[in-house]
Amino acid sequence: MIGRVSAVPRRLDLVILGCTVSLALVGILFVASTTATGRLSGLATRQAIWVGIGFAGLLVAVLFDYRMLLKFSFPLYCFTLVPLVYLLFFGQRIQGVRSWIRYGGFQFQPAELTKIATALLVAYLFESEDDGRLRLSAFVKIGAIVGIPFLLVFLQPDLGLALTFLPLLAIGLFFGGLPLKGWIAIVLVVAVCAGGAWFFLKDYQKQRISTFFNPDQDVLKSGYQVRQSKIAVGSGGFSGKGFRSGTQSQLRFLPTPHTDFIFASIAEEWGFLGVILVLGLFATLVLRALTLAGVARDRGGVFLILGLAGVIFFSVTVNASMMIGLLPTTGIPLPLVSYGGTAVATTLFSIGLILGVHYRRFANA
Amino acid sequence: MLKVRENRAALNRKIEASRVIVGVVFAVLATSYWYTQIVRGDYYFTQSENNRIRSVRINAPRGYVLDRNGKILVDNEPAYTLYLYRREARNLPSSIDLASLVLKVPRDQIKARVERGLRDPEFLPITIGENLGIDEVAAIEAHAFEHPEFAITVSQRRLYTRGPAAAHVLGYLSEASLDQIKSAENGYKLGDWIGQKGIEGAYEGLLAGVNGERRVIVDSHGREMAEERRVEARPGQNLFVTLDLGLQEIAEEYFKDKVGSAVAIDPRTGEILTLVSSPAYDPNWFTRRVSAKEWGELLGDSNHPLQNRAIQNMFSPGSTFKVFLAYGALAQGLVNPEETVFCPGYATYYGRTFHCHKKGGHGVVNLRNAIKYSCDTYFYALGHKLGIDGIAKIARSFGFGSPTGVDLPYEKSGLVPSEAWAIEKRKARWYPSETISVAIGQGPVLVTPLQQVRALAGLLEDGKLPTPHLFLASQEPHSGKRLRYKSETHPGLEIDPAKLAIIKNGMWAVLNEPGGTAYGSRIPGGEGGGKTGTTQVIGKETTIRAGADRKKLQDHAWFVGFAPIENPEIVVCIFVENGGHGNLAAAPLAKLLFAKKFGRPLDMPESPRQQRASAPVAPEKPAAVPAGRIATAGAPR
């Protein structure tokens, strides 16, 4: 089950590994830049420790046979749902959201692990579905598999984190072969539901719903955030204001410059060049993952890579769009770069899984 | 293995398709960033500069106000303001608790202030309390570690060191009104303090100085990180006013339980040595932000404490008017100073009986004694001779009916009636019988206390009416350079010294001869002269019957005076509303002022009341034969 360690370097995909290492380093650098002073100082060290833990996890994920994980994906999935249910009832609200388990000085977001387990279970589901057309039973199954954790996280309420489950559903349906009729049906259902909600809900009810999911984010405030973020990005210009010299980030006009808005800090301090560097690294990583998916040994492996890479792709796109107001602010961090121990470690672990599928692409491995 | 790959042809086509999707999405993102950073880069760069650089005003310290001897009247003191930065607040309720505890303000009030502040953008601090004491500042600072959300700034607050003393001279500060913001050149903003009334209002430009500016780099909390540029403020000029605090305090003390006003000037220059208006207010109220209730009380006070009675209250001058008419008539040659009138206690004109204030009559009086005794009968005759327009001409030549030009805002100009005035304003002919009343300073003639001192100073100073003023000198606080006021006068009547001497003698007699109407207020050494006056409260009897406040129906008391007799250095006018007779209510202050000014002892052999009882009533030089037309005019029926 565990391969020989000496063979690991030769068979690892160095493109993905290189992008990952680079992005994690950029992350540490900018967490350091944006938290150099004040209450937040010291976060860069923590982030570096989590990156270290994450790379250890990545190595374990490479060496552990993913097929084993696929086989046990259902119990794993159920196991990771338990803390989500627990949080809903007993969770402590941190910044209005019950998504953290606290133990001593240690915080952990169990939903990040649930995401990996969900990706595994989706992949396991499609391992046996091979006729190129999505059957209704599979459709219902995948809906439930993604829908349950989505709902649990949505109720925390952490809209951003919940949304990152959706690419798993989309990828399952797309690659699983949902026929055109199915897509049309989904679009119609969503449209009718949204429209119905629009017509039947009264204004104050809409207001209540939006305040329920965004308890302390009034319209004015999120408008302020986006505005400051756009100023940060735009004022960076071509080559940026220089590392640690971004006025928007350093003087804290930019909200949460070390977590959700870290990409705006990069854009401000490193300019368009920095943006191209980071987006280029992500694009390379995702495109390379697609290549690896194409040569994976089995359907389970293909879907595992597609799911995990899809989550990363989705997060990057939404996060980068948020910075310049292309999409509303939803609280999705930039994978590998934004400060956040659980997210960084689990993302590294999932990249480890991608590499692991590739590592075992030959039947005899 | 092969089988697996073949079955995956469809899957691989989709993977290829998704490569395109991924590529397009990243291209769109890169283009969007290119647009934001390269195309719109300059715009956003300006925005970020506006964010981080804030222009902070350096308030120019306001100049001090000092009396003529350098005693400080208006000072500045530090005032502390407590702010809350909401982003720093870890636990807002506990912040509110602390502020409520330290400021001793109910929790609900603090909470309301915080909630009002929550509507503002997050980076703006919320004002929790103003005018904190140093002990409150210390209490907040002691909790700085647990409560980093609190910030304290220090600013200068105006301090009127002697409270209500000279309030009407000094004026006060209040927040600039919208009109003032629009009209002023110094760039006032909402919430800025600006001088109102008094010296503060009149010399706002000198006192305020010129504000400076700091361009500072701030963080999103508005906290200063560094200073980029600094233009220092130019402090306001220190202002010396003409007041003599020693005299002012005596006058304030005298008016503590009275309503009215007193003015003393130097007749040679017009420098105002004393100016009291009572009741007064404490100008410090305004700088501590008056509550609506306090405002209501101040405005609702029937005695109108905000009014400066010395320049804004117009009353009939009563018998003090006789001095000016006497000189005017004398100068025109209308009367011979030795001509006498017989006063039986009344006179009849136009079928109406006019009473002298002395029921039994003064007997035979000449001009000098008519002043000394304030004989109404004599002046009825004089007025009858002058006619209303003759009276008006004399009154105007002493500056009545026009503002004195004092350096205080909102001065009233009084009223000198004439035939033309009656037709224009009253739409009715002037009744000749009214002239008789005006001759003894009653009726529609209206003057302010400040006009009275100017008129008397003009009479004493060769007809030159000095412009009363409070500005003595201003001083540049750094260089010490001084700017002095240049005294100015208005030409009035030309004065004949021999004729003036007769009037002065009569006024001397008022104070210093037994039987003079203010004999009780003489000072040892026999300095000074004066004239009492009484203004009747109109409609007295009817209102008494209507049950009005008896005190409000008493006559108003006047006294005008000067000292010394030769080369006078001080001219005073004292007006006590509802004070009764000028002798008892107003003249004693003149005595106190003269005594202080010339360093005379105050000890008098007898109290004024005893004095009056024992004073001989008969004129010292009775004229045997009534002569001339005046005598006939005043003859008993």
Interface residues (C-beta under 8 A of the other chain):
Chain A: D130 G132 F174 F175 G177 L220 K221 Y224 Q228 K230 I231 A232 V233 G234 S235 G236 G237 F238 T247 Q248 Q250 L251 R252 F253 A267 G271 F272 V275 I276 L279 F282 A283 V286 L287 L290 A293 G294 R297 D298 R299 V302 L306 F313 T317 A320 S321 I324 L326 A363
Chain B: M1 V4 N7 R8 A10 L11 N12 K14 I15 S18 R19 V22 G23 V25 F26 L29 A30 S32 Y33 W34 T36 Q37 I38 R40 G41 Y43 Y44 F45 Q47 S48 E49 N51 R52 P121 E122 I217 V218 D219 S220 H221 M225
